[in-house]
Amino acid sequence: MKRIITLLVLIFLSCNQVNETANIETWKNEIIETEAAFAKMAAEEGIPTAFLFYAAEDVAVLRNDKLILGREALKNSYPSLEKKADVSLSWKPDFVDVSSSGDLGYTYGKYVYKVTDSLGNENVSEGIFHTVWKRQPDGNWKFVWD
């Protein structure tokens, strides 16, 4: 009887681990899809629109060595919410991970920020981004740190 109970416990634990791994991969894919939709919106509708759409209410954003705390403060940090034809931002995560509970995740990768000045000269800034994602009560992912 002890052997049967031990065997059943082992089977249960192994099934649970397989299920947890499948969940983590599903959640990672959700974050990757959200990140891709975020980048697409930034390209098509403008950087401010995309950042405000994907920001959580309690977002913290580091810009120019200053913290911008909260979605409303983020909105106020943009001089205009209009898409600027002379500015573009593109990025793609190189890595994604998610907590075993599926409520927090993070990505990092490379970004390219381009600004064309009034003389037509393109200034390019490249770097590394790091974004922390938090699952919202409605199940969607919003970023809480950028």
C-alpha positions as CSV (number, residue, x, y, z in Angstrom):
1,M,0.0,0.0,0.0
2,K,2.9,2.4,0.8
3,R,4.3,1.7,-2.6
4,I,1.1,2.6,-4.3
5,I,0.7,5.8,-2.3
6,T,4.3,6.7,-3.1
7,L,3.8,6.0,-6.8
8,L,0.6,8.1,-6.9
9,V,2.3,11.0,-5.1
10,L,5.2,10.9,-7.6
11,I,2.8,10.7,-10.6
12,F,0.9,13.7,-9.2
13,L,4.0,15.7,-8.6
14,S,5.4,15.0,-12.1
15,C,2.1,16.0,-13.7
16,N,1.9,19.2,-11.7
17,Q,5.5,20.1,-12.8
18,V,4.6,19.5,-16.5
19,N,1.5,21.6,-16.1
20,E,3.4,24.4,-14.4
21,T,6.0,24.4,-17.2
22,A,3.2,24.6,-19.8
23,N,1.7,27.6,-17.9
24,I,5.0,29.4,-17.7
25,E,5.5,29.0,-21.5
26,T,2.0,30.2,-22.1
27,W,2.5,33.3,-19.9
28,K,5.9,34.0,-21.6
29,N,4.1,33.9,-25.0
30,E,1.4,36.3,-23.7
31,I,4.1,38.7,-22.7
32,I,6.0,38.4,-26.0
33,E,2.7,39.0,-27.9
34,T,1.9,42.0,-25.6
35,E,5.4,43.4,-26.2
36,A,5.0,43.0,-30.0
37,A,1.6,44.7,-30.0
38,F,3.1,47.5,-27.8
39,A,5.9,48.1,-30.3
40,K,3.5,48.0,-33.3
41,M,1.3,50.5,-31.6
42,A,4.2,52.8,-31.0
43,A,5.2,52.6,-34.7
44,E,1.7,53.1,-36.0
45,E,0.0,55.4,-33.5
46,G,2.9,57.1,-31.8
47,I,5.1,56.6,-28.8
48,P,2.9,58.4,-26.2
49,T,-0.2,56.6,-27.2
50,A,1.4,53.2,-27.0
51,F,3.2,53.9,-23.7
52,L,0.0,55.2,-22.1
53,F,-2.1,52.3,-23.4
54,Y,0.3,49.6,-22.0
55,A,1.2,51.4,-18.7
56,A,-0.3,50.2,-15.5
57,E,-1.8,52.8,-13.2
58,D,1.1,52.4,-10.8
59,V,3.8,52.5,-13.4
60,A,7.3,53.8,-12.7
61,V,9.3,55.0,-15.7
62,L,12.9,56.2,-15.5
63,R,13.7,59.0,-18.0
64,N,16.7,61.3,-18.0
65,D,17.7,60.1,-14.4
66,K,14.2,61.0,-13.1
67,L,11.4,58.8,-12.0
68,I,8.0,59.3,-13.4
69,L,5.5,57.7,-11.0
70,G,2.0,56.8,-12.1
71,R,0.1,56.8,-15.4
72,E,-1.1,60.3,-15.0
73,A,2.4,61.6,-14.5
74,L,3.6,59.7,-17.5
75,K,0.8,61.3,-19.6
76,N,1.9,64.7,-18.3
77,S,5.5,64.0,-19.2
78,Y,4.7,64.0,-22.9
79,P,4.6,67.5,-24.5
80,S,2.1,66.2,-27.0
81,L,0.2,63.0,-27.5
82,E,0.3,63.3,-31.2
83,K,2.4,60.9,-33.3
84,K,5.5,62.7,-34.6
85,A,6.6,61.7,-38.1
86,D,10.2,62.7,-37.3
87,V,10.5,60.3,-34.3
88,S,10.4,56.5,-34.2
89,L,11.1,53.9,-31.6
90,S,11.5,50.2,-32.3
91,W,12.4,47.3,-30.0
92,K,12.2,43.6,-29.6
93,P,12.8,41.5,-26.5
94,D,15.8,39.1,-26.5
95,F,14.7,37.5,-23.3
96,V,11.4,37.0,-21.4
97,D,10.7,35.3,-18.0
98,V,7.7,35.1,-15.8
99,S,7.1,34.2,-12.2
100,S,5.8,30.7,-11.4
101,S,2.6,32.3,-10.2
102,G,2.1,34.0,-13.6
103,D,1.5,37.5,-12.2
104,L,4.9,39.2,-12.9
105,G,7.2,38.9,-15.8
106,Y,10.1,40.9,-17.4
107,T,11.7,41.4,-20.8
108,Y,14.9,42.9,-22.0
109,G,16.4,43.5,-25.4
110,K,17.6,46.2,-27.8
111,Y,15.9,49.3,-28.8
112,V,16.5,51.9,-31.6
113,Y,15.3,55.5,-31.2
114,K,15.5,57.7,-34.3
115,V,14.9,61.5,-34.5
116,T,15.1,63.4,-37.8
117,D,16.1,67.1,-37.2
118,S,14.8,70.1,-39.2
119,L,17.7,69.7,-41.7
120,G,16.8,66.1,-42.4
121,N,19.7,64.6,-40.4
122,E,18.7,61.3,-38.7
123,N,20.0,60.9,-35.1
124,V,20.0,57.4,-33.9
125,S,20.2,56.2,-30.3
126,E,20.5,52.5,-29.6
127,G,20.4,50.8,-26.2
128,I,19.1,48.1,-24.0
129,F,15.6,48.2,-22.5
130,H,14.2,46.4,-19.4
131,T,10.5,46.2,-18.8
132,V,8.6,44.6,-15.9
133,W,5.1,43.4,-16.7
134,K,2.3,42.8,-14.2
135,R,-0.9,40.8,-14.9
136,Q,-3.9,43.0,-14.3
137,P,-7.2,41.9,-12.7
138,D,-8.7,41.6,-16.2
139,G,-5.9,39.2,-17.3
140,N,-4.1,41.6,-19.5
141,W,-0.4,42.5,-19.1
142,K,0.6,46.1,-18.4
143,F,4.1,47.4,-17.7
144,V,4.9,48.6,-14.2
145,W,8.6,49.5,-14.9
146,D,10.4,50.8,-17.9
